[in-house]
């Protein structure tokens, strides 16, 4: 697995939701839910996806807000694994929206 360069990252950004931002060496996104239970349920679902993909997010939860920062530690930057997990998270979120 290789670290994606800035051009490769820019070319792949249209594959994921526009809410994902590149912040340094991370793909970053914030999610807001109605309450803590909904936020924690989302995190549980993401944890199962991450385990299946063998790629685990850096994340933080404060009440109804979940912040996710994706990065591939082995390459010290963003790789295809990060885009794959971002896409899976996007699909999970789209299923929850009415």
VOBA-1610 file (N, C-alpha, C; in pm, whole numbers, padded with zeros to 5 digits, always signed):
BEGIN
Unk+00084-00117+00000Unk+00000+00000+00000Unk+00089+00123+00000Unk+00046+00222-00079Unk+00123+00345-00090Unk+00042+00466-00050Unk+00113+00564-00002Unk+00053+00692+00032Unk+00014+00763-00097Unk-00106+00820-00100Unk-00150+00895-00217Unk-00088+01035-00214Unk-00049+01084-00330Unk+00004+01221-00335Unk-00113+01319-00343Unk-00083+01448-00336Unk-00188+01550-00333Unk-00278+01544-00456Unk-00221+01522-00573Unk-00301+01513-00696Unk-00393+01392-00692Unk-00341+01278-00650Unk-00423+01156-00641Unk-00537+01175-00542Unk-00509+01241-00431Unk-00613+01267-00331Unk-00721+01356-00393Unk-00682+01463-00459Unk-00778+01554-00522Unk-00862+01483-00627Unk-00802+01394-00702Unk-00874+01319-00805Unk-00976+01224-00744Unk-00949+01175-00623Unk-01039+01078-00560Unk-01147+01142-00475Unk-01131+01268-00439Unk-01230+01334-00353Unk-01373+01328-00407Unk-01395+01339-00539Unk-01534+01329-00588Unk-01600+01192-00561Unk-01522+01092-00525Unk-01577+00959-00496Unk-01649+00954-00361Unk-01620+01051-00274Unk-01678+01051-00140Unk-01762+01177-00120Unk-01843+01178-00015Unk-01929+01292+00014Unk-01846+01420+00027Unk-01902+01530-00021Unk-01833+01658-00017Unk-01807+01709+00125Unk-01869+01648+00224Unk-01845+01687+00364Unk-01707+01643+00414Unk-01646+01546+00345Unk-01511+01504+00382Unk-01413+01613+00338Unk-01323+01650+00426Unk-01221+01750+00398Unk-01083+01690+00418Unk-00987+01740+00344Unk-00849+01700+00367Unk-00791+01800+00468Unk-00748+01747+00581Unk-00685+01829+00685Unk-00550+01766+00716Unk-00446+01824+00660Unk-00313+01767+00679Unk-00303+01629+00618Unk-00273+01531+00702Unk-00257+01392+00656Unk-00383+01309+00676Unk-00498+01376+00691Unk-00622+01306+00724Unk-00737+01345+00632Unk-00828+01249+00609Unk-00961+01278+00557Unk-01046+01300+00682Unk-01114+01411+00688Unk-01181+01453+00811Unk-01328+01482+00784Unk-01414+01441+00877Unk-01556+01472+00864Unk-01622+01474+01002Unk-01717+01565+01018Unk-01796+01573+01141Unk-01939+01530+01111Unk-01996+01456+01204Unk-02134+01409+01194Unk-02211+01459+01315Unk-02334+01502+01292Unk-02419+01549+01401Unk-02547+01465+01403Unk-02585+01423+01523Unk-02702+01338+01542Unk-02797+01403+01641Unk-02915+01345+01656Unk-03014+01408+01745Unk-02976+01395+01892Unk-02902+01289+01928Unk-02864+01270+02068Unk-02746+01174+02078Unk-02704+01148+02200Unk-02589+01061+02225Unk-02614+00918+02177Unk-02733+00867+02202Unk-02763+00728+02163Unk-02750+00710+02012Unk-02801+00805+01936Unk-02789+00796+01790Unk-02643+00806+01747Unk-02567+00894+01810Unk-02424+00909+01778Unk-02348+00780+01810Unk-02378+00724+01925Unk-02309+00601+01966Unk-02349+00483+01878Unk-02473+00477+01836Unk-02517+00372+01744Unk-02441+00381+01613Unk-02424+00504+01564Unk-02346+00526+01442Unk-02202+00477+01462Unk-02142+00512+01575Unk-02005+00469+01600Unk-01994+00317+01606Unk-02094+00252+01662Unk-02094+00106+01667Unk-02098+00047+01526Unk-02183+00103+01442Unk-02192+00057+01303Unk-02060+00081+01228Unk-01999+00196+01250Unk-01870+00227+01186Unk-01763+00131+01237Unk-01766+00099+01366Unk-01667+00006+01421Unk-01674-00129+01352Unk-01795-00176+01324Unk-01810-00304+01254Unk-01757-00297+01111Unk-01784-00185+01043Unk-01730-00164+00909Unk-01577-00161+00912Unk-01525-00085+01006Unk-01380-00070+01017Unk-01312-00204+01043Unk-01371-00284+01129Unk-01314-00415+01158Unk-01316-00504+01034Unk-01426-00498+00961Unk-01438-00577+00837Unk-01332-00535+00736Unk-01306-00405+00726Unk-01206-00353+00632Unk-01064-00355+00689Unk-01052-00393+00817Unk-00924-00393+00887Unk-00855-00257+00876Unk-00934-00153+00898Unk-00883-00016+00893Unk-00963+00068+00992Unk-00897+00117+01093Unk-00967+00174+01206Unk-00949+00326+01213Unk-01059+00398+01237Unk-01054+00545+01234Unk-00999+00606+01362Unk-00951+00726+01347Unk-00926+00813+01463Unk-01058+00887+01480Unk-01114+00884+01598Unk-01242+00952+01614Unk-01262+01004+01755Unk-01361+01091+01763Unk-01394+01154+01891Unk-01546+01172+01895Unk-01601+01153+02013Unk-01745+01171+02032Unk-01769+01263+02150Unk-01848+01366+02127Unk-01895+01453+02233Unk-02046+01465+02214Unk-02120+01404+02305Unk-02265+01398+02304Unk-02320+01356+02168Unk-02368+01449+02085Unk-02431+01412+01958Unk-02340+01434+01838Unk-02215+01465+01862Unk-02122+01492+01752Unk-02012+01386+01748Unk-01988+01335+01628Unk-01880+01239+01606Unk-01787+01298+01501Unk-01659+01304+01535Unk-01557+01353+01443Unk-01470+01235+01403Unk-01452+01217+01272Unk-01371+01107+01222Unk-01257+01164+01139Unk-01137+01112+01163Unk-01018+01149+01086Unk-00955+01018+01036Unk-00954+01001+00906Unk-00900+00878+00846Unk-00759+00902+00795Unk-00673+00807+00824Unk-00532+00816+00789Unk-00476+00675+00795Unk-00382+00645+00708Unk-00318+00513+00710Unk-00184+00527+00780Unk-00177+00476+00901Unk-00057+00493+00983Unk+00066+00433+00918Unk+00050+00320+00849Unk+00164+00252+00787Unk+00234+00337+00682Unk+00161+00429+00618Unk+00222+00513+00514Unk+00230+00659+00558Unk+00186+00687+00680Unk+00189+00822+00736Unk+00117+00923+00645Unk-00002+00884+00602Unk-00079+00973+00517Unk-00208+00907+00472Unk-00264+00959+00367Unk-00391+00910+00313Unk-00363+00806+00204Unk-00433+00694+00212Unk-00419+00587+00112Unk-00557+00547+00060Unk-00560+00451-00028Unk-00687+00401-00081Unk-00773+00343+00031Unk-00711+00288+00136Unk-00788+00233+00249Unk-00876+00341+00312Unk-00825+00463+00318Unk-00902+00572+00379Unk-01023+00607+00293Unk-01004+00609+00163Unk-01117+00636+00074Unk-01219+00523+00078Unk-01173+00399+00089Unk-01265+00286+00098Unk-01350+00295+00224Unk-01288+00329+00337Unk-01365+00341+00461Unk-01457+00462+00456Unk-01411+00573+00399Unk-01497+00692+00387Unk-01621+00659+00303Unk-01603+00585+00194Unk-01717+00546+00110Unk-01815+00458+00187Unk-01761+00364+00264Unk-01847+00275+00342Unk-01924+00355+00448Unk-01860+00452+00509Unk-01927+00537+00608Unk-02035+00621+00539Unk-02005+00674+00421Unk-02105+00749+00344Unk-02228+00664+00315Unk-02207+00539+00277Unk-02319+00449+00248Unk-02399+00422+00373Unk-02333+00407+00485Unk-02401+00385+00613Unk-02489+00505+00648Unk-02436+00624+00632Unk-02511+00746+00662Unk-02630+00762+00566Unk-02609+00732+00439Unk-02719+00750+00342Unk-02835+00655+00371Unk-02809+00541+00430Unk-02914+00445+00467Unk-02997+00498+00584Unk-02936+00579+00671Unk-03004+00628+00790Unk-03089+00752+00761Unk-03061+00822+00652Unk-03134+00944+00622Unk-03266+00910+00553Unk-03371+00987+00584Unk-03502+00959+00525Unk-03505+00988+00376
//
